[in-house]
Amino acid sequence: MENQYNKKSGFVTIIGRPNVGKSTLMNHLIGQKIAITSEKPQTTRNKIQTVYTDERGQIVFLDTPGVHKAKNKLGEFMDKAIFGSFEEADLVMWLVEPSLKIGKGELAIAEKLKQVRVPIILVVNKIDTISREELIKVLEVYKDLFKFNEIVPVSGLKSKNTDTLLEVIYKFLPYGPMYYDEDTVTNVQEREILAELIREKALRLLDDEIPHGIAVVIEKTKFRPGNEILDVEATIICEKDSHKGIIIGKGGEMIKKIGTIARKEAESMFEYHINLKLFVKCKKDWRDSESLLKNLGFFNEED
C-alpha cells in the first residue's frame, strides 16, 4: 500500500552517561535552550520532549536523565524515565564521549540496547576535543562493541556535523503525520522551564556537595494588569539545614545572585519582564520520599 504521507516523523530517545552533552546537543538541534546544562551529574531529571520541524518532516526528541546507578528513589525514577522511553521511540540515539576506554556504564547501556527493536545510532560527541587520528581509533572501538545502524561523530558545542546527524535521523524515521504544529519546540510548560533555569544557576553557583539535593518548585505565577510583568514566587528545596544557609548566603547574597541570573535568562527567553522572589525550605531526605517526589513533579505516568 502506498504511503499516504510525504514527510517523515517520529520519536527519538537520547540516552547516555551523565555529562556526555545530551542536553547541549538537543538544545543546539532545535535552536533554542530548553534543557538545562551543567558539568554536574543528574542535571536532567525528567524526560524533556522537544520538537524539530523542517521541510523533511518532524523529529520529536526525548532527552532522558544521564544513565547512572540509582542510589535513592529519585534515582529509581530517573532510571524508569530512561529505559521506559525505549518503548515510545522510533529510533534510539546513544551519545558517548570520544574515549578509547569503554567503562562499566557504557557496557551496561550496550547490554540494555540488545533488547531494543528499533534502529540505534551511536553519536560520538565532543569531537572538537580530539584529533582526527584519535577519532578514527574511537570509532573502531565502538564498532566492535555493538552493531549500530549508523555511527555519527559530532560536536554539539561547536555545531560540527550536526546537519549530517539530522540527515541520518530522518533516514531511519518512518513516514507519518506531524505530531505538533511547526512552531512548537517543546511540550515543557514555561513554569517548568523557569524552575529548571533556577536549578541550573544553583547547580553552577553552589558547592559540589549541595546540588544533588536540591529541587525547585514554582509556587505562584501571576501577570500584572497589562501583561507586562510576571510575578513569580519559587522555592528551592534542600535536604539539610546547613545547606539552607549556604544557598541563602551571607546577607542573602547567594540566593540573590541565583535569582538575578535566572531572571535575566528567563526574560531573554520569554521576552517579558519577570519579578522573581526566591525562598529556601529544608525537606530532609526528599529524594527518598515517594510522596514528596510526586509533589515535586517526579513521577511516572503509570504511578
C-alpha positions as CSV (number, residue, x, y, z in Angstrom):
1,M,0.0,0.0,0.0
2,E,1.4,3.4,-1.0
3,N,2.2,5.6,2.0
4,Q,-0.3,8.5,2.4
5,Y,2.3,10.8,3.9
6,N,5.1,12.6,2.1
7,K,7.0,13.6,5.2
8,K,8.8,11.7,7.9
9,S,8.1,12.0,11.6
10,G,8.9,10.1,14.7
11,F,10.2,10.0,18.3
12,V,13.9,9.8,19.0
13,T,15.1,8.9,22.5
14,I,18.5,10.4,23.5
15,I,20.4,8.3,26.1
16,G,23.9,8.4,27.5
17,R,26.0,8.7,30.7
18,P,25.9,11.9,32.7
19,N,27.9,14.8,31.2
20,V,28.2,13.5,27.6
21,G,26.4,16.5,26.3
22,K,22.9,15.3,25.6
23,S,21.1,18.5,26.6
24,T,23.6,20.7,24.9
25,L,23.2,18.8,21.6
26,M,19.5,18.8,21.8
27,N,19.3,22.5,22.6
28,H,21.5,23.1,19.5
29,L,19.5,20.9,17.2
30,I,16.2,22.6,17.9
31,G,17.8,26.1,18.0
32,Q,16.6,27.0,21.5
33,K,17.6,26.3,25.1
34,I,15.1,24.0,26.7
35,A,17.1,21.5,28.7
36,I,19.5,22.9,31.4
37,T,23.1,22.1,31.2
38,S,25.8,21.7,33.8
39,E,29.1,19.9,34.4
40,K,27.5,18.1,37.4
41,P,25.7,14.7,37.2
42,Q,21.9,14.4,37.3
43,T,21.3,17.8,35.7
44,T,18.4,16.4,33.7
45,R,15.9,14.6,35.9
46,N,12.7,14.3,33.8
47,K,12.3,13.3,30.2
48,I,12.2,16.5,28.2
49,Q,10.4,16.5,24.9
50,T,11.5,18.9,22.2
51,V,10.5,19.2,18.6
52,Y,12.5,19.9,15.4
53,T,10.5,20.6,12.2
54,D,11.7,21.4,8.7
55,E,10.8,20.6,5.1
56,R,11.7,16.9,5.5
57,G,9.3,16.3,8.4
58,Q,9.3,16.4,12.2
59,I,11.6,14.9,14.9
60,V,10.4,14.7,18.5
61,F,13.4,14.3,20.8
62,L,13.1,12.7,24.2
63,D,16.0,13.9,26.3
64,T,16.5,11.5,29.3
65,P,18.5,11.8,32.5
66,G,22.1,10.6,32.4
67,V,22.3,6.8,33.0
68,H,23.8,6.1,36.4
69,K,23.4,3.6,39.3
70,A,20.3,4.5,41.3
71,K,21.1,5.4,44.9
72,N,17.6,6.6,46.1
73,K,14.0,6.8,44.9
74,L,14.8,9.8,42.8
75,G,17.5,7.7,41.0
76,E,15.0,4.9,40.5
77,F,12.5,7.4,39.0
78,M,15.2,8.6,36.6
79,D,16.1,5.0,35.6
80,K,12.4,4.4,34.7
81,A,12.3,7.6,32.7
82,I,15.3,6.5,30.7
83,F,14.5,2.9,29.9
84,G,10.8,3.4,29.7
85,S,11.3,5.8,26.8
86,F,12.6,3.0,24.6
87,E,9.0,1.8,24.2
88,E,8.0,5.2,22.8
89,A,10.8,5.6,20.4
90,D,11.1,5.1,16.6
91,L,14.9,5.5,17.0
92,V,17.4,5.5,19.8
93,M,20.4,7.9,19.8
94,W,23.2,6.9,22.2
95,L,25.6,9.7,23.0
96,V,29.1,8.9,24.1
97,E,32.3,10.8,24.7
98,P,35.3,10.2,22.5
99,S,37.2,7.8,24.7
100,L,39.2,4.6,23.8
101,K,38.2,3.1,27.2
102,I,34.7,1.7,27.4
103,G,33.6,1.8,31.0
104,K,31.1,-0.2,33.0
105,G,28.4,2.3,32.4
106,E,28.7,2.1,28.6
107,L,28.8,-1.7,28.8
108,A,25.6,-1.7,30.9
109,I,23.9,0.6,28.3
110,A,25.0,-1.7,25.4
111,E,23.5,-4.7,27.2
112,K,20.2,-2.8,27.6
113,L,20.2,-1.9,24.0
114,K,20.2,-5.5,23.0
115,Q,16.5,-5.6,23.9
116,V,15.7,-2.6,21.7
117,R,13.8,-3.4,18.5
118,V,14.2,0.0,16.7
119,P,17.3,1.4,14.9
120,I,20.1,2.6,17.1
121,I,22.5,5.4,16.2
122,L,25.7,5.9,18.1
123,V,26.7,9.6,18.3
124,V,30.2,10.3,19.4
125,N,30.0,13.8,20.8
126,K,32.7,16.4,21.7
127,I,34.9,15.6,18.7
128,D,36.3,19.1,18.9
129,T,38.4,17.8,21.9
130,I,40.4,15.2,20.0
131,S,42.4,14.8,16.8
132,R,41.1,13.1,13.6
133,E,43.5,10.2,14.2
134,E,42.2,9.7,17.7
135,L,38.6,9.9,16.5
136,I,39.2,7.1,14.0
137,K,40.5,4.9,16.8
138,V,37.4,5.7,19.0
139,L,35.1,4.8,16.1
140,E,36.8,1.4,15.7
141,V,36.5,0.6,19.4
142,Y,32.7,1.3,19.4
143,K,32.2,-0.6,16.1
144,D,33.4,-3.7,17.9
145,L,31.1,-3.1,20.9
146,F,27.7,-3.2,19.2
147,K,26.1,-3.5,15.8
148,F,24.9,0.1,15.3
149,N,22.7,1.1,12.4
150,E,24.9,4.2,12.0
151,I,27.7,6.0,13.8
152,V,27.9,9.8,13.6
153,P,30.7,11.9,15.1
154,V,29.6,15.4,16.2
155,S,30.3,18.4,18.4
156,G,27.1,19.8,19.9
157,L,29.0,22.7,21.4
158,K,30.8,23.7,18.2
159,S,28.0,22.7,15.8
160,K,30.2,20.2,13.9
161,N,28.5,17.6,11.7
162,T,25.0,18.2,13.2
163,D,23.4,18.6,9.8
164,T,24.7,15.1,8.9
165,L,23.2,13.8,12.2
166,L,19.8,15.2,11.2
167,E,20.0,13.6,7.8
168,V,20.8,10.2,9.4
169,I,17.9,10.6,11.9
170,Y,15.4,11.3,9.1
171,K,16.8,8.3,7.1
172,F,15.6,5.9,9.8
173,L,12.3,7.6,10.7
174,P,9.0,6.4,9.2
175,Y,6.7,8.4,7.0
176,G,3.8,9.7,9.0
177,P,1.8,12.7,10.3
178,M,3.2,15.7,12.1
179,Y,2.6,15.4,15.9
180,Y,2.9,19.1,16.6
181,D,2.4,22.4,14.9
182,E,5.5,23.5,13.1
183,D,6.2,26.4,15.5
184,T,6.2,24.1,18.6
185,V,9.6,23.5,20.1
186,T,8.8,21.7,23.4
187,N,6.0,20.2,25.5
188,V,7.5,21.7,28.6
189,Q,5.5,24.4,30.2
190,E,7.1,27.9,30.9
191,R,6.9,27.4,34.7
192,E,8.8,24.1,34.4
193,I,11.4,25.8,32.2
194,L,11.7,28.6,34.8
195,A,12.1,26.1,37.6
196,E,14.9,24.3,35.7
197,L,16.6,27.6,34.9
198,I,16.7,28.4,38.7
199,R,18.0,24.9,39.4
200,E,20.7,25.3,36.7
201,K,22.0,28.5,38.2
202,A,22.1,26.9,41.6
203,L,24.0,23.9,40.2
204,R,26.6,26.2,38.8
205,L,27.0,28.6,41.8
206,L,26.8,26.3,44.8
207,D,29.4,23.9,46.3
208,D,29.6,20.4,44.9
209,E,28.0,18.7,47.9
210,I,24.8,20.6,47.6
211,P,23.3,20.5,44.1
212,H,22.3,16.8,44.1
213,G,20.0,17.5,47.0
214,I,18.0,20.5,45.6
215,A,14.8,20.9,43.7
216,V,12.9,24.0,42.6
217,V,9.1,24.5,42.9
218,I,7.3,27.4,41.3
219,E,4.7,28.3,44.0
220,K,2.9,31.2,42.2
221,T,2.9,32.9,38.8
222,K,0.7,35.9,38.0
223,F,0.8,38.5,35.3
224,R,0.2,42.1,36.4
225,P,-2.5,44.1,34.7
226,G,-1.4,44.8,31.1
227,N,0.6,41.5,31.0
228,E,3.9,43.4,31.0
229,I,5.4,41.9,34.2
230,L,5.1,38.3,35.5
231,D,5.3,38.0,39.3
232,V,6.9,34.6,40.3
233,E,7.4,33.0,43.7
234,A,9.7,30.0,43.7
235,T,11.2,27.8,46.4
236,I,14.5,26.0,46.4
237,I,14.1,22.7,48.3
238,C,17.2,21.3,50.1
239,E,17.9,18.3,52.3
240,K,19.9,19.8,55.2
241,D,19.6,22.9,57.4
242,S,23.3,23.6,56.8
243,H,22.7,23.7,53.0
244,K,19.9,26.2,53.5
245,G,22.3,28.7,55.0
246,I,24.8,28.2,52.1
247,I,22.0,28.6,49.5
248,I,20.9,31.8,51.1
249,G,24.4,33.0,51.6
250,K,25.8,35.8,53.8
251,G,23.2,38.6,53.9
252,G,21.2,36.8,51.3
253,E,23.9,37.3,48.7
254,M,23.9,33.8,47.1
255,I,20.1,33.4,46.7
256,K,20.0,36.9,45.2
257,K,22.7,36.0,42.7
258,I,20.9,32.8,41.7
259,G,17.7,34.7,41.3
260,T,19.2,37.6,39.3
261,I,21.0,35.3,36.8
262,A,17.9,33.1,36.4
263,R,15.6,36.0,35.9
264,K,17.7,37.7,33.2
265,E,18.0,34.5,31.2
266,A,14.2,33.8,31.6
267,E,13.4,37.3,30.5
268,S,15.5,36.9,27.4
269,M,13.9,33.5,26.6
270,F,10.3,34.5,27.3
271,E,10.5,38.2,26.1
272,Y,8.7,39.7,29.0
273,H,9.7,41.2,32.4
274,I,9.8,38.9,35.5
275,N,9.7,39.8,39.1
276,L,11.3,36.8,40.8
277,K,11.1,36.1,44.6
278,L,13.1,33.1,45.8
279,F,12.7,31.2,49.1
280,V,14.5,28.2,50.6
281,K,13.0,25.3,52.5
282,C,14.6,22.2,54.1
283,K,12.9,18.9,53.5
284,K,15.1,16.1,54.9
285,D,15.7,13.2,52.6
286,W,13.2,14.4,50.0
287,R,14.9,12.3,47.3
288,D,13.8,9.1,49.2
289,S,10.2,10.2,49.9
290,E,7.7,9.0,47.3
291,S,5.1,11.5,48.4
292,L,7.5,14.4,48.3
293,L,8.8,13.3,44.9
294,K,5.3,13.2,43.5
295,N,4.5,16.6,45.0
296,L,7.7,18.0,43.3
297,G,6.7,16.6,40.0
298,F,8.8,13.5,39.9
299,F,6.5,10.6,38.9
300,N,5.9,8.2,36.1
301,E,2.7,8.0,34.1
302,E,1.9,4.6,35.5
303,D,2.5,5.6,39.1
